[in-house]
Amino acid sequence: MRKSLQVVVFLILAVCSAVIAQDTKVRFFGQPGFDLTENTKTKQAGSNFVGNNFVIFVTSQINERVSVLSETNFKLNFRDSSRSSFGVDIERLMVKYYVNDYLSLRFGRMYSPLGYWNTQYNLGLVLQPTIIRPRIIQAEHEGGLLPTRDGGLQIEGSNISSLRFSYKFLISNGLGRYGVRSASTNAQYDNTRYNSFAYTLNLMIEPIDNLKIFASGMYDEIKPGFRYRGFTPTSTLYAQLLNGGVAFMGADLKPEFIAEYYNISTKDSYFGNTSAKGGYVYAGYKLTDKIAPYAIFDYTDYKDFFVSSLNSFKLGFRYKFDANAVVKFEYEIGERVFASPTVTLVRDANGVPVFDANGNPQIILGRSLTYGGIYHGPRLQFAFAF
């Protein structure tokens, strides 16, 4: 671990010294905090200090048309009382070529243009109105289902017409991060089985200042031979994501409001038609330049994907010392439902298992649900930037 830290420090110093001559801005973000949670069903409670993330955000204007951006997340993960692991995630790394307001190109790893929150708030949580993201747009390594970040090419434009119409169109690697690739490494599939890119579109209008109405969607296919969420489809898996919402947010606005809804659907020969859905409603009000109470209702229905579903309500407030330091406090109450798969063999009238033409047993895939109880507890965070 010590060697990894030395390498990271060396890279940071090298990058900073190399870009001094350019119009480069480097910002550092941290967000230590504390969680306390109790489950009324299991009678178990837990508390822990969190926020072992340190984010470096770098932007540089190369010339009047070309700019670059990187966002690197350094995190310390505690496995148990005696072990921990250090990791580095490249959250974003991209170059932008600006033609005019109506047309720009981005290339690299970026936030997928899904909805509003996902592209508006980065890992520098001093900018985010709440302590954690709504679950429906949490990163995949945090239990989310959406490809919140991806590598690809994005075409975008904004401030079009009196409606201030904007668009973003991303061609990316998609689910599983495969892009276009042959499945020839799997002997069961021949070289003609190629995976495909994913396509994501975001459309937004701003009819009055700070009021944004938007819709977005993504389409992707996972070909046979490519793993997705722990299994390898034996036929093409078709995935579709739809989103819609409204946001009324601004630095000078007293009221704050964001509402989004997501629906994810997949189809293949093994699981059939499956869907997951979720959304959130956030509302806040700036009493002063420093104090803002807020509330957020957050829900997900992931039962078809055998992931726990939840309904959650958080009531909180922010105290803003200045633009670079914010304290947030929340109290959350919610309930969980856990889903697990069940497999039933298809049998004939004599009780003999039925097989298909390829000799595989025919099955009926189902699910069982377990009520996880109500959980509640406070959460505290100090987010800062320098």
DONUBA-641370 format. One record per residue (C-alpha): x, y, z; residue in one letter. Coordinates in pm, whole numbers, padded with zeros to 5 digits, always signed. Layout:
<nodes>
XYZA;...
</nodes>
This chain:
<nodes>
+00000+00000+00000M;+00291+00236+00082R;+00435+00185-00266K;+00097+00264-00424S;+00075+00588-00228L;+00425+00687-00338Q;+00333+00627-00702V;+00014+00834-00664V;+00200+01124-00501V;+00464+01116-00775F;+00198+01125-01048L;+00020+01417-00884I;+00339+01620-00857L;+00439+01536-01213A;+00102+01638-01356V;+00087+01961-01155C;+00438+02066-01258S;+00371+01985-01624A;+00058+02197-01654V;+00165+02513-01471I;+00234+02689-01801A;-00124+02629-01925Q;-00453+02777-01807D;-00499+02486-01570T;-00710+02469-01256K;-00666+02198-00995V;-00919+02149-00714R;-00925+01900-00429F;-01241+01768-00266F;-01303+01573+00053G;-01615+01474+00244Q;-01565+01298+00580P;-01880+01200+00766G;-02057+00976+01015F;-02348+00730+00977D;-02570+00565+01240L;-02833+00311+01128T;-03073+00083+01316E;-03297-00190+01170N;-03626-00239+01355T;-03670-00597+01227K;-03329-00740+01310T;-03276-00507+01609K;-02927-00449+01478Q;-02756-00112+01476A;-02432+00009+01327G;-02231+00327+01322S;-01920+00419+01129N;-01710+00708+01014F;-01722+00743+00635V;-01586+00963+00362G;-01251+00806+00294N;-01257+00959-00053N;-01023+01224-00183F;-01106+01367-00526V;-00875+01559-00757I;-01052+01762-01025F;-00837+01911-01303V;-00947+02130-01593T;-00724+02294-01852S;-00802+02527-02140Q;-00550+02429-02407I;-00668+02694-02653N;-00990+02872-02739E;-01149+02552-02873R;-00979+02262-02692V;-01009+02185-02320S;-00941+01877-02108V;-01087+01751-01782L;-01004+01476-01536S;-01166+01361-01214E;-00975+01105-01005T;-01115+00941-00694N;-00873+00810-00430F;-01052+00589-00180K;-00971+00378+00122L;-01200+00078+00166N;-01220-00089+00508F;-01272-00466+00474R;-01286-00539+00847D;-01135-00416+01172S;-00782-00509+01069S;-00766-00481+00689R;-00814-00205+00437S;-00748-00155+00066S;-00647+00151-00129F;-00796+00214-00473G;-00791+00474-00747V;-01083+00526-00988D;-01063+00742-01298I;-01415+00883-01287E;-01370+01114-01586R;-01090+01175-01835L;-01188+01354-02155M;-01108+01619-02412V;-01363+01868-02548K;-01356+02043-02884Y;-01581+02350-02895Y;-01714+02465-03233V;-01994+02693-03113N;-02282+02682-02865D;-02475+02456-03099Y;-02199+02198-03151L;-01920+02054-02936S;-01748+01716-02921L;-01632+01525-02614R;-01411+01219-02628F;-01301+00993-02341G;-01458+00876-02016R;-01743+01094-01895M;-02075+01097-01713Y;-02344+00932-01923S;-02596+01201-02029P;-02878+01043-01830L;-03118+01279-01659G;-03014+01585-01461Y;-02846+01487-01132W;-02603+01241-01289N;-02436+01506-01505T;-02485+01807-01277Q;-02302+01691-00962Y;-01960+01530-00953N;-01782+01357-00666L;-01699+01692-00511G;-01994+01672-00273L;-01959+02032-00160V;-02166+02110-00471L;-02431+01838-00422Q;-02746+01939-00227P;-02763+01612-00028T;-02508+01383+00139I;-02543+01090-00101I;-02691+01047-00447R;-03041+00907-00496P;-03003+00532-00524R;-03136+00506-00878I;-02832+00700-01004I;-02568+00556-00773Q;-02262+00412-00945A;-02264+00042-01030E;-01989-00038-00776H;-02214+00115-00510E;-02510-00107-00598G;-02663+00097-00881G;-02792-00044-01210L;-02730+00252-01441L;-02410+00304-01642P;-02353+00645-01480T;-02008+00677-01640R;-01885+00542-01970D;-01621+00586-02236G;-01715+00713-02579G;-01778+01004-02812L;-02041+01267-02730Q;-02193+01532-02958I;-02367+01816-02779E;-02514+02164-02815G;-02701+02417-02603S;-02882+02753-02600N;-03068+02673-02922I;-03373+02893-02994S;-03578+03088-02742S;-03652+02767-02551L;-03277+02725-02485R;-03293+02374-02621F;-02991+02150-02554S;-02895+01801-02665Y;-02634+01537-02587K;-02580+01223-02795F;-02330+00965-02668L;-02192+00661-02850I;-02024+00450-02583S;-01910+00106-02472N;-02237+00048-02285G;-02338-00224-02042L;-02047-00445-01948G;-01806-00188-02099R;-01750-00415-02401Y;-01801-00183-02696G;-01765-00369-03026V;-01577-00688-02957R;-01572-01047-03075S;-01682-01325-02841A;-01432-01566-02996S;-01262-01620-02658T;-01568-01822-02560N;-01549-02151-02750A;-01927-02181-02747Q;-01961-01884-02982Y;-01804-01824-03322D;-01627-01514-03450N;-01944-01375-03604T;-02082-01285-03258R;-01986-00921-03212Y;-02105-00695-02936N;-02230-00345-03020S;-02200+00011-02893F;-02461+00175-02673A;-02649+00492-02775Y;-02765+00754-02524T;-02963+01070-02598L;-03052+01358-02364N;-03289+01639-02466L;-03360+01942-02249M;-03535+02279-02266I;-03519+02579-02032E;-03831+02786-02109P;-03763+03022-01816I;-03447+03086-01618D;-03336+02782-01413N;-03641+02570-01504L;-03519+02263-01695K;-03747+02000-01845I;-03568+01698-01981F;-03592+01344-02116A;-03319+01091-02186S;-03282+00734-02299G;-03029+00461-02375M;-03031+00153-02596Y;-02779-00130-02582D;-02739-00495-02673E;-02532-00764-02501I;-02450-01040-02747K;-02415-01409-02652P;-02082-01485-02489G;-02050-01156-02299F;-02111-01148-01924R;-02351-00896-01773Y;-02431-00868-01402R;-02282-01207-01323G;-02428-01421-01603F;-02357-01486-01971T;-02663-01454-02197P;-02719-01744-02436T;-02911-01512-02667S;-02890-01140-02736T;-02995-00931-02436L;-03174-00610-02534Y;-03157-00325-02283A;-03354-00001-02288Q;-03351+00286-02040L;-03595+00578-02032L;-03585+00886-01809N;-03781+01206-01763G;-03791+01487-01513G;-03786+01851-01418V;-03540+02066-01222A;-03562+02415-01076F;-03218+02490-00933M;-02994+02794-00923G;-02728+02952-00705A;-02943+03263-00651D;-03276+03081-00612L;-03433+03028-00270K;-03659+02733-00365P;-03495+02416-00500E;-03669+02127-00674F;-03564+01819-00873I;-03777+01520-00972A;-03668+01231-01193E;-03807+00893-01297Y;-03614+00604-01455Y;-03731+00279-01614N;-03486+00007-01718I;-03607-00290-01919S;-03422-00590-02059T;-03525-00885-02272K;-03355-01217-02346D;-03449-01581-02387S;-03342-01686-02035Y;-03488-01418-01805F;-03757-01304-02047G;-03884-00950-01997N;-03750-00782-01684T;-03772-00427-01562S;-03648-00203-01285A;-03775+00140-01198K;-03703+00416-00955G;-03690+00785-00896G;-03672+01062-00643Y;-03825+01395-00552V;-03601+01656-00390Y;-03715+01991-00246A;-03525+02252-00047G;-03543+02615+00051Y;-03261+02861+00126K;-03367+03045+00441L;-03048+03251+00421T;-02731+03245+00213D;-02597+02987+00460K;-02889+02775+00585I;-03110+02550+00370A;-03345+02278+00500P;-03441+02009+00248Y;-03618+01677+00203A;-03587+01395-00048I;-03804+01091-00120F;-03609+00814-00290D;-03740+00480-00415Y;-03628+00187-00630T;-03795-00133-00746D;-03517-00375-00844Y;-03696-00704-00774K;-03668-00833-01131D;-03289-00787-01111F;-03265-00970-00775F;-03133-00661-00600V;-03283-00512-00284S;-03553-00248-00335S;-03615+00042-00102L;-03836+00334-00013N;-03656+00609+00172S;-03733+00954+00311F;-03461+01192+00429K;-03503+01522+00609L;-03195+01740+00636G;-03033+02078+00634F;-02716+02238+00496R;-02501+02502+00658Y;-02275+02673+00408K;-01967+02834+00561F;-01864+02960+00218D;-01845+02829-00139A;-01579+02576-00036N;-01712+02432+00291A;-02056+02288+00373V;-02192+02085+00665V;-02493+01862+00596K;-02711+01670+00841F;-02982+01420+00748E;-03215+01182+00924Y;-03333+00891+00710E;-03613+00639+00751I;-03681+00367+00496G;-03768+00006+00429E;-03608-00266+00219R;-03732-00570+00031V;-03480-00834-00074F;-03531-01048-00386A;-03365-01379-00469S;-03408-01602-00777P;-03593-01933-00776T;-03558-02200-01044V;-03825-02464-01112T;-03776-02756-01353L;-04050-02803-01612V;-04190-03157-01586R;-04437-03353-01795D;-04751-03525-01668A;-04539-03814-01536N;-04306-03587-01345G;-04016-03631-01587V;-03803-03320-01657P;-03858-03167-02003V;-03555-03091-02222F;-03524-02861-02522D;-03378-02951-02863A;-03024-02885-02740N;-03061-03114-02441G;-03094-02837-02185N;-03359-02874-01914P;-03649-02633-01945Q;-03693-02416-01639I;-03923-02151-01498I;-03735-01863-01340L;-03910-01692-01051G;-03825-01484-00747R;-03885-01490-00376S;-03922-01173-00170L;-03808-01115+00186T;-03910-00811+00387Y;-03596-00648+00523G;-03763-00428+00780G;-03753-00056+00853I;-03420+00117+00903Y;-03355+00465+01032H;-03074+00685+01156G;-02885+01013+01127P;-02607+01100+00885R;-02353+01382+00906L;-02108+01512+00645Q;-01851+01789+00617F;-01776+01856+00249A;-01492+02086+00151F;-01287+02197-00147A;-00955+02379-00179F;
</nodes>
